[in-house]
Amino acid sequence: MKHATLRQLKAFEAVARHLSFSRAATELHLTQPAVSTQIRMLEDHAGLPLFEQLGKKTYLTQAGTELLDFARAIIRQFEDAEAAMAHYKGIASGRLNVAVISAGDYFFPQLMVAFARRHPGVQLNLTVHNREELLGQLAANRTDLAVMVRPPAQDDVQHDAFAPHPYVIVAAPDHPLAGQAHIGMAALLRHPFVVRERGSDTWHSMEDAFGAHLAELQVAMEIRSTETIKQAVIAGMGLGFLSAHTIGRELTDRSLTVLQVDGFPLMLHWYVVHRREKRLPPVARAFHQFLLDEGAQRIAALIPAPWQQA
């Protein structure tokens, strides 16, 4: 193994995580044959197969499983060394790695661009995930900062609220409840809903909003995509429970309306999260402070307040 390279270990870790050569190639911005070549070279160094193919599925061998922890530890050591050197370079030449939940991709690129305009040498890397994937990014040290609604409760994670995050009930403009004032829970529960998948941040927010009434909700469809939910609601398939930060365009073109439901909007917060022991590069520390100082005002300027809709 003494001749193995970091490039080979990164390719191995990506394939092991996805159990897919094609998805690993996409993540690494390589061709699938290039990833396969890196894995073959690493297997030659190890003298053992690291993956096996059963049907169309890829699995780690026992040797591959054993190697994976070592590979991740080595990759983390290189990342820590890179972060340590970044302290001497300062913000001007840093790389900003941020991962956000899917609701954040409606505004977060604008925040990163606003930050980068102040620091022209900064390179931006933004990835979008569901909650489970985002927690995996944090746990595996694959991002400097994570942005979410519900930070993990572990002691080794630091989280700071930087902006309010409202959730609202939306409907097609011709829905029977559209335009009504002071809609109660009983009236709401008589209508079907199109919702995000269980386990998502949005689903957990629904648990907060509906409480014991969640079991009474008529779930017409459960969908992993916020965009698809919006289209389903527009088509009249049901009501939607969504982050207010995802529906600005639809409110502007009047394809969706916010219902005036008693007790709504549900007001939560956006959090910026990182592992406590992680040595944040200067660029990540600066962006963290940028979010605390300006995040709320910038989001408010980008997105209308739909719960105030007439």
C-alpha positions as CSV (number, residue, x, y, z in Angstrom):
1,M,0.0,0.0,0.0
2,K,3.0,2.3,0.3
3,H,2.6,3.4,-3.4
4,A,-1.1,4.2,-3.1
5,T,-2.0,7.9,-4.0
6,L,-4.4,10.3,-2.4
7,R,-6.2,10.4,-5.8
8,Q,-6.8,6.6,-5.6
9,L,-8.0,6.8,-2.0
10,K,-10.5,9.6,-2.8
11,A,-11.8,7.6,-5.7
12,F,-12.1,4.5,-3.5
13,E,-13.9,6.5,-0.7
14,A,-16.4,8.0,-3.2
15,V,-17.2,4.6,-4.8
16,A,-17.5,3.0,-1.3
17,R,-19.9,5.7,-0.2
18,H,-22.1,5.6,-3.2
19,L,-21.6,1.9,-4.1
20,S,-21.7,3.2,-7.6
21,F,-18.8,3.9,-10.0
22,S,-20.9,6.3,-12.1
23,R,-22.1,8.4,-9.1
24,A,-18.6,8.6,-7.8
25,A,-17.3,9.7,-11.2
26,T,-20.0,12.5,-11.3
27,E,-19.0,13.7,-7.8
28,L,-15.3,13.7,-8.6
29,H,-15.7,15.3,-12.1
30,L,-14.1,12.3,-13.7
31,T,-15.2,9.8,-16.3
32,Q,-16.3,6.4,-15.1
33,P,-13.3,4.6,-16.8
34,A,-10.9,7.0,-15.0
35,V,-12.5,6.1,-11.6
36,S,-12.3,2.4,-12.5
37,T,-8.6,2.8,-13.4
38,Q,-7.9,4.4,-10.0
39,I,-9.7,1.6,-8.2
40,R,-7.7,-1.1,-10.2
41,M,-4.5,0.6,-9.3
42,L,-5.4,0.7,-5.6
43,E,-6.4,-3.0,-5.7
44,D,-3.0,-3.8,-7.3
45,H,-1.2,-1.9,-4.4
46,A,-3.4,-3.8,-1.9
47,G,-3.1,-7.1,-3.6
48,L,-6.7,-7.7,-2.9
49,P,-10.1,-6.9,-4.5
50,L,-11.8,-4.1,-2.8
51,F,-15.2,-4.4,-4.5
52,E,-17.3,-7.2,-5.9
53,Q,-20.1,-7.1,-8.4
54,L,-23.3,-9.1,-7.8
55,G,-25.7,-8.6,-10.6
56,K,-26.0,-4.9,-11.2
57,K,-25.0,-4.0,-7.6
58,T,-21.6,-3.1,-6.3
59,Y,-20.5,-4.2,-2.8
60,L,-17.4,-3.7,-0.6
61,T,-15.3,-6.8,0.0
62,Q,-14.2,-7.5,3.6
63,A,-10.8,-6.0,2.7
64,G,-12.5,-3.0,1.2
65,T,-14.5,-2.5,4.4
66,E,-11.4,-2.7,6.4
67,L,-9.5,-0.2,4.2
68,L,-12.4,2.3,4.1
69,D,-11.8,3.7,7.7
70,F,-8.1,4.1,7.0
71,A,-8.8,5.8,3.7
72,R,-11.1,8.3,5.3
73,A,-8.7,9.0,8.1
74,I,-5.9,9.7,5.6
75,I,-8.2,12.0,3.5
76,R,-9.1,13.9,6.7
77,Q,-5.5,14.3,7.6
78,F,-4.8,15.9,4.2
79,E,-7.8,18.2,4.5
80,D,-6.7,19.3,8.0
81,A,-3.2,20.0,6.6
82,E,-4.8,22.0,3.8
83,A,-6.9,24.0,6.3
84,A,-3.8,24.6,8.4
85,M,-1.9,26.0,5.4
86,A,-5.0,28.1,4.5
87,H,-4.6,30.0,7.8
88,Y,-1.4,31.4,6.3
89,K,-2.9,32.3,3.0
90,G,-5.9,34.2,4.4
91,I,-9.3,34.7,2.9
92,A,-8.1,36.0,-0.5
93,S,-7.1,32.5,-1.8
94,G,-9.4,30.2,0.1
95,R,-12.0,27.7,-1.0
96,L,-15.5,28.0,0.6
97,N,-17.2,24.6,1.1
98,V,-20.8,24.8,2.2
99,A,-23.6,22.1,2.1
100,V,-27.2,23.1,2.5
101,I,-30.6,21.4,2.7
102,S,-32.7,21.5,-0.4
103,A,-34.8,24.5,0.7
104,G,-31.6,26.6,0.9
105,D,-30.8,26.3,-2.8
106,Y,-33.5,28.9,-3.6
107,F,-31.4,31.7,-2.1
108,F,-28.1,30.4,-0.8
109,P,-26.2,30.9,-4.1
110,Q,-26.9,34.6,-3.9
111,L,-25.5,34.8,-0.4
112,M,-22.3,33.1,-1.4
113,V,-21.9,35.3,-4.5
114,A,-22.4,38.4,-2.3
115,F,-19.7,37.2,0.0
116,A,-17.4,36.3,-2.9
117,R,-17.7,39.8,-4.3
118,R,-16.0,41.1,-1.2
119,H,-13.2,38.5,-1.6
120,P,-12.6,38.0,-5.3
121,G,-10.0,35.3,-4.9
122,V,-12.4,32.9,-3.0
123,Q,-13.5,29.7,-4.8
124,L,-17.1,28.6,-4.1
125,N,-18.3,25.1,-3.6
126,L,-22.0,24.6,-2.8
127,T,-23.7,21.2,-2.5
128,V,-27.4,20.6,-1.9
129,H,-28.7,17.6,0.1
130,N,-31.6,16.2,2.0
131,R,-31.3,16.1,5.8
132,E,-29.8,12.6,6.0
133,E,-27.2,13.3,3.3
134,L,-26.3,16.6,4.9
135,L,-25.7,15.0,8.3
136,G,-23.5,12.5,6.4
137,Q,-21.5,15.3,4.9
138,L,-20.8,16.7,8.4
139,A,-20.0,13.4,10.0
140,A,-17.5,12.5,7.2
141,N,-15.9,15.9,7.3
142,R,-16.8,16.5,3.6
143,T,-17.9,20.1,4.2
144,D,-16.7,23.1,6.3
145,L,-20.1,24.5,7.0
146,A,-23.6,23.0,6.8
147,V,-26.8,25.0,6.7
148,M,-30.1,23.5,7.9
149,V,-33.2,23.9,10.0
150,R,-32.6,21.3,12.6
151,P,-29.0,20.9,13.7
152,P,-27.9,17.6,15.2
153,A,-28.0,17.6,19.0
154,Q,-24.5,16.1,19.5
155,D,-22.0,17.9,21.8
156,D,-19.4,17.8,19.1
157,V,-21.4,20.1,16.8
158,Q,-21.7,23.8,17.0
159,H,-24.8,25.5,15.6
160,D,-25.7,29.2,15.3
161,A,-29.1,30.6,14.2
162,F,-28.7,33.3,11.6
163,A,-32.1,33.9,10.0
164,P,-35.8,33.2,10.6
165,H,-37.2,30.4,8.5
166,P,-41.0,30.5,8.1
167,Y,-43.2,27.6,6.9
168,V,-46.6,28.2,5.3
169,I,-49.6,26.3,3.9
170,V,-49.9,26.8,0.1
171,A,-52.7,26.1,-2.3
172,A,-53.7,26.6,-5.9
173,P,-55.5,30.0,-6.3
174,D,-58.8,28.3,-7.1
175,H,-58.7,26.0,-4.0
176,P,-61.9,26.3,-1.9
177,L,-59.8,27.6,1.1
178,A,-58.0,30.3,-1.0
179,G,-58.9,33.8,0.2
180,Q,-60.5,32.7,3.4
181,A,-59.4,34.2,6.7
182,H,-58.7,32.5,10.0
183,I,-58.8,28.9,8.6
184,G,-58.8,26.5,11.5
185,M,-57.1,23.1,11.8
186,A,-60.4,21.2,11.4
187,A,-61.1,22.8,8.1
188,L,-57.5,22.2,6.9
189,L,-57.6,18.5,7.7
190,R,-60.6,18.0,5.4
191,H,-58.3,18.5,2.4
192,P,-55.5,16.2,1.0
193,F,-51.8,17.3,1.2
194,V,-48.8,16.7,-1.0
195,V,-45.8,16.4,1.4
196,R,-42.1,15.9,1.6
197,E,-40.7,12.5,2.5
198,R,-40.6,11.3,6.1
199,G,-37.3,12.1,7.7
200,S,-36.7,15.3,5.7
201,D,-36.4,18.7,7.5
202,T,-39.7,19.7,6.1
203,W,-41.4,16.6,7.5
204,H,-40.0,17.3,10.9
205,S,-41.3,20.9,10.7
206,M,-44.7,19.5,9.8
207,E,-44.5,17.5,13.1
208,D,-44.0,20.8,14.9
209,A,-46.8,22.5,13.1
210,F,-49.5,19.9,13.3
211,G,-48.5,18.1,16.5
212,A,-51.0,15.3,17.4
213,H,-53.1,16.3,14.3
214,L,-50.4,15.1,12.0
215,A,-51.8,11.5,12.2
216,E,-55.1,12.9,10.8
217,L,-53.5,14.5,7.8
218,Q,-54.7,13.1,4.4
219,V,-51.5,12.5,2.6
220,A,-52.3,12.2,-1.1
221,M,-48.6,12.0,-2.2
222,E,-45.2,11.9,-0.5
223,I,-42.5,13.4,-2.8
224,R,-38.8,14.0,-2.3
225,S,-38.7,17.1,-4.5
226,T,-40.0,20.6,-3.4
227,E,-40.3,21.6,-7.1
228,T,-42.5,18.6,-7.8
229,I,-44.6,19.3,-4.7
230,K,-45.2,22.9,-6.0
231,Q,-46.3,21.6,-9.4
232,A,-48.6,19.1,-7.8
233,V,-50.2,21.8,-5.6
234,I,-50.6,24.1,-8.6
235,A,-52.3,21.3,-10.5
236,G,-54.8,20.9,-7.7
237,M,-53.7,17.6,-6.3
238,G,-53.7,18.9,-2.7
239,L,-52.4,21.5,-0.2
240,G,-48.7,21.9,0.5
241,F,-46.6,22.6,3.6
242,L,-43.5,24.4,2.4
243,S,-40.7,26.7,3.4
244,A,-41.7,30.3,2.6
245,H,-38.3,30.7,1.1
246,T,-39.1,28.2,-1.7
247,I,-42.2,29.9,-3.2
248,G,-41.2,33.5,-4.1
249,R,-41.5,32.9,-7.9
250,E,-44.9,31.2,-7.6
251,L,-46.3,34.0,-5.5
252,T,-45.1,36.6,-7.9
253,D,-46.7,34.8,-10.9
254,R,-49.8,34.0,-8.7
255,S,-49.7,30.3,-9.5
256,L,-49.7,29.6,-5.7
257,T,-51.4,31.3,-2.8
258,V,-50.6,31.2,0.9
259,L,-53.6,30.2,3.1
260,Q,-54.4,32.3,6.1
261,V,-54.3,29.4,8.6
262,D,-54.5,30.1,12.4
263,G,-51.2,29.5,14.0
264,F,-49.2,30.0,10.8
265,P,-46.6,30.7,9.6
266,L,-44.6,28.2,11.7
267,M,-41.5,30.3,12.5
268,L,-38.2,28.3,12.8
269,H,-34.6,29.3,12.1
270,W,-31.8,28.7,9.6
271,Y,-28.6,27.4,11.4
272,V,-25.0,27.4,10.2
273,V,-23.4,24.3,11.6
274,H,-19.9,22.8,11.9
275,R,-18.0,20.3,13.9
276,R,-16.5,21.8,17.0
277,E,-13.1,20.2,16.6
278,K,-12.8,21.2,12.9
279,R,-10.2,23.8,12.2
280,L,-12.2,26.1,10.0
281,P,-10.2,27.8,7.2
282,P,-10.2,31.6,7.3
283,V,-12.7,31.8,4.4
284,A,-15.1,29.5,6.3
285,R,-14.8,31.5,9.5
286,A,-15.4,34.7,7.6
287,F,-18.4,33.4,5.8
288,H,-19.8,32.1,9.1
289,Q,-19.6,35.6,10.5
290,F,-21.1,37.0,7.3
291,L,-24.2,34.9,7.8
292,L,-24.5,35.9,11.4
293,D,-24.1,39.6,10.6
294,E,-26.0,39.9,7.3
295,G,-27.8,36.6,6.5
296,A,-31.2,37.5,7.8
297,Q,-31.3,40.9,6.1
298,R,-30.1,39.6,2.8
299,I,-32.6,36.7,2.7
300,A,-35.5,39.1,3.6
301,A,-34.4,41.3,0.7
302,L,-34.4,38.4,-1.7
303,I,-37.7,36.7,-0.8
304,P,-41.1,38.4,-0.1
305,A,-43.0,37.8,3.2
306,P,-45.7,35.6,1.8
307,W,-47.6,35.2,5.1
308,Q,-48.4,38.9,4.8
309,Q,-50.0,38.2,1.4
310,A,-53.5,39.8,1.0
